[in-house]
Amino acid sequence: MKNRTSILSGLYITTLLCISAIADDWQCYRGPNHDGISKETGWISNWQGSPKTLWKAEIGTGFCTVSVSKGKVYTMGNQNDTDTVFCFDENTGELKWKYSYPCKLAPDSFEGGPTATPTVDGNKVYTFSRFAHLNMLDAETGKLIWSKNLMDEVGAARPQWGFASSALILNDLLLLNFGEAGTALDKNTGKVIWSNGKGASGYATPVPFSTGTINAVAIFGAKTLSAVNITDGKKLWDVEWRTSYDVNAADPLIFGNQIFISSGYNRGCAVFEFQNNELKKLWENKNMRNHYATCVYYNGYIYGFDGNAGGGDLRCIDPTTGQVKWNQTGLKPGGLMIADGKIVALADGGKLLIADASPNGYKELSSYQVLTGKCWTMPVLANGKIFCRNARGNLVCLDVRK
């Protein structure tokens, strides 16, 4: 009886531990819900000293982050004018495969290299280069299934700093911020279904949403914010949004029937309300200026890096009024996500910090100098590990499992 009681107690404790900790893959840029929020819980957020480094890798110059799926990590870098897609074992860092193709590094006021994050869909991986090389690879082996150059096929212009849109997969469609208001392809064959305009695109990734009975995507283009029906590519509405050098790079945030956009170069931010084919501006100000990193909308508030010309702050703003709730200085803009009510941010310069995602004030739980150099790329928390990279291509995996 005593042994039986001990066994039952052990099973009960194990069950509680399983319930209290939830692991979550991160298959694409900004996560499975395309909002920068993870369902991950039960990870260590207030480490003493520093978190354990599980593994490191050198992946070449670039700014894309990682995708994590089924025990594997996918990312990209450039070396000697060659893009390489890497697949690592999530737990050991062992290189499982890599796939390379010629592509210019093309530094232009920054280091250059790939900026679009690989997208994992089932047993396939999709990658998109700064020069419009679109690839579909086998996620297990890295074997190329199909490849094309969209500039050659569609003829749309290349933006000054190259294409940055990650692939968005919706059912059998692959959608990209390519052309003036997006392009859709058959994800299985690469056949172009529709494409809007030959002009240069913006740098953001399409964001899915529904309005009425229509499934749509928000496309933050070079000069406009557009809503597009994913079935036929027809615009539901658009609004002009001009930014210096046409740098509209941060993804739109959609909550309810409202949409938030933000751009750097002192352009600012705004919230619009949409209904059917109409769009109404609710407010606009300069309290959030996202140069490249996308904010996160969480529990009624917006968190992000406000920044211009190499400086900036981590902020919380109220999307109903646009007013700043709190502001943390001394952090150059980097990237962030949210998990279990906590901000996971990597500031430029390589400082990783964990803070409460609350409008009541900035409360830092932990911080660690995980990297050096330029760090514009958002960190990723997946399955109890935090992945960070810098522009040089130093990738590090930190173990924050309990």
C-alpha angles and dihedrals in degrees: 000000000000092000091047091052091050092050092049091048091051092050090049092052091046090050091051091050091050091049093048095051123057121185119204134190120226106212101173146012110308091005139274094311093044091233106100092251125121127201088216115132137170097045125135109265101163104050121176113236102339138339118253116268106228099184145334135212140185111228106165133250119327149100107235118115128221135276119210123203135156095346096315135105121212127195143137144231141168130237128168092357091305125119115215128194111209130201116193133180104257096224104036105025090234111159106244097180144328134206123202136189135169113274130150119251088218103186111196114171086328137051097271128212131120118333102176115090120229114257119217117207114175106303095344133086124203123200132182125196132211087253096050100262103156116194136183113201136180105256093215101046107016091236112158111243099177138345137186143163110238094199089059094046104037100024097221117154123257116242115237095260096037132251116318105170116122116217116267114206117205114171104305095342128099110201128194138177090244122137123010096308109009142286131238127203137180102263092213100050106016092237112155110243098181139342131191118219135332096247125106119284132228121253101245127101119245114262120211124226141148129238116186106318094334124103107213145166129224110229117195099203132186093273107005145041109229137184112212132190105239093213099062106002094244116152117246092189142329139193130200115250114174121193130175111274088004090274104161098152111146118088117248116253116225123198120167107318094333131094130200125203132179137182137183132231086081091295095128134197143287143188121222130189117219131197124170104318097339131096126194126188112230098183144336132198144138099256093112121034110176108194094182111327118090121230123232124232109214131168094340099316138087123232124190152121115282109200151153135175096359098314136085150118142255107248146181117210134184109241092204093062107010091235123143114250095185139349129204114199130200097054121110111218116275130142137292147186134183130235131169092354093308134112114233106196136171111200123205106272093045106276111148114202137181118204139164114271094225133126090220095085142301111295115177115205100181142350136187136178095237099163142006132224128033113351111178095143123102116245119237127219112199131156094349095312132105117212120201133174139180131213092264090062102255105150120190131186116206122198112226098159117132 
